[in-house]
C-alpha cells in the first residue's frame, strides 16, 4: 500500500488557519488538461484563485482534487484542480502560507487552447463545389445578390387606440 501524500492535509490546515484568523485564502495552481478553470484567467500556465467561504460554494478539499463553484463575471463556474497541481496556498493579506513542488510542468497557454479545441465538438466547414457548379458570388453577383445595405425602418411609434 502506497503512502498518502501530506499535501492535501497541509492544504486543508493552511485553509483553516487562514479562515480562523480572518484572512483570505488564495490557491495558486498549475493548469493542465485535467484542471477545470476559466481559461481566460490563466497566465503562464498558472491560475490564482480566491477560495474563501464568501468567494466559493461547495468547497471540497479531498486527497485528490480541490472542487468548488465560483462566480466569474457573474457566471457560476465549476472548478476542479488536482491536488498534484497546487503550487501554493497562502493568505492574501500577509502572504503567509505554503508553497509546494509540482511534479508536472505547467502547460503553456497555447497548449491549453489546443487541448480545449480538441475537446470541443466538430465545427462546420465549407464543402468544395461539385465540378460544373459555381459558388454564388465567386464569378460575379448572382441573380439574388443585392449589394445595397438592408433598409432600416423608421423610429417605432406608439399608437393610442380608444
N, C-alpha and C positions, 0 to 999 in steps of 0.2 A: 504494500500500500504506500502510495507516494504522500509525502508530507504536504499539507496545505500551506500556501504562501501566507506570510504575515501581512502582506499588502492590504487586503480587504479589511482586516481588523484595524490596521493603522488608519485607513481612510475613515472608518466609522468613528474611531476615537478622536481624530482631529476635528471631524464634523461636529461631534458632540461638544468638544471643548470650545469650538467657535460659538455655537449656539448658547452654551451655558454662560459665556462671557459677553454675550450681546454683539458678537462680531458677525460679519457677513462671510460665510464660507464660499470660496471660489475653487473651481476644479479646472485644471489645465489638462488637456488630453491630446494625444497624437491621433490623427484621423486617418483611418484606412477603410477598406471596403466593408468591414464588419461594424463600423461606427455609424450610428444613425443620428446625425446632427444636421442643422440647416447649413448647407454647403456655402451659402453666401457669407457666412461669418468665419469661415476657415481661412487662416493666414499662415503661410509657410507650413502647411500640413498639420497645424495645431489649432485648437479652439479653447477659449477660456469661458467658463460658464458660471453664473451665479447660481448656487444650489441651496440658497437659504429657503426656509419654510415659506416665506412670502413670495418667492420667485418660482417655486415649483409646486407641483401637485402630484401626489402619489410617489414620492421619492422612495426608492427601494435600493439599498446598497447590499447586494449579496456577494458571495465569494467569487462570482464570475462576471457579473455585469452591474453597472450603475444605471438604473432605469427611472425615468420620471417624465412628466409632461410639463412644458413651459410655454409661455407665450412669446412670440417673436413678431413684432409689428402688429400685435393684436390677434394673431392667429395661433391657436394652440397646436403645438408640435410634440410628437412623441420622441423622446431622446433615449438612446441606448448606447452606452460606452463600455467596452470590455475593460475589466479591471487592469488587465495587462497593458492597456493603452494609456492609463492615467499617468501623467507626468508629475503633477503636484496637486496638493490641496493646501490652501492657506487662507488666512483671514485678510480680507481686503483692507481693513483699517490699519493694520500694523505689519502685514507681510509675513507674520509668523505662521509656520506650518511645516510641511514636509515635502521634499522632492524625491522622486523615485527614478530608477533607471528603467528605460523602456527597452525591452529586448529587440523589438522590431523597429526599423527606421520608419518615421512617418512618411506617408505618401506625399508627393508634390501635388500642388493644386491641379495641374493638367492631368495627372494620373487619376485623381479623384473624379474629375469631369468625365474621363473616358470610361471609368467603371460605372458611373451613373448612366451614361449614354448606353452602355451595353445592357443595363437592366431595364431600360425603357422599352415600351412596345415598339414594333416596327413602324417606321414612318412611311408616308406615301411618297412616291417618286414618279417622275414623268415617264410615260411609256413611249418608246420611239415610234414614229409613224410607220404605217404599213406602206410598202412600195406602191407608188402611184397616188397616194393620198397626200394632201398638203395640210399643214397646220394653219389654222386661221391666223392671219397677221404675219405669217412667215414670208409670204410673197405679196405684200401689199394688203390694203384693207379688204376684208371680205364684205359680203352684202349686208351683214348685220352689224358691222362695226360702226360706231358713232364716235367721232373724235371730239365732239362737243362735251364739255363737262355737264353733269346732270344738273337740271334746273331745280333750284330750291324754291319752295313755296314761300309765300309772304308770312308775315307775322301771324301767329294764331290769334283768332278773335273769339270773344265770348258773346254769344247771342242770348239775350234775355227773352224767354218765352213766357207769356202771361196766360 
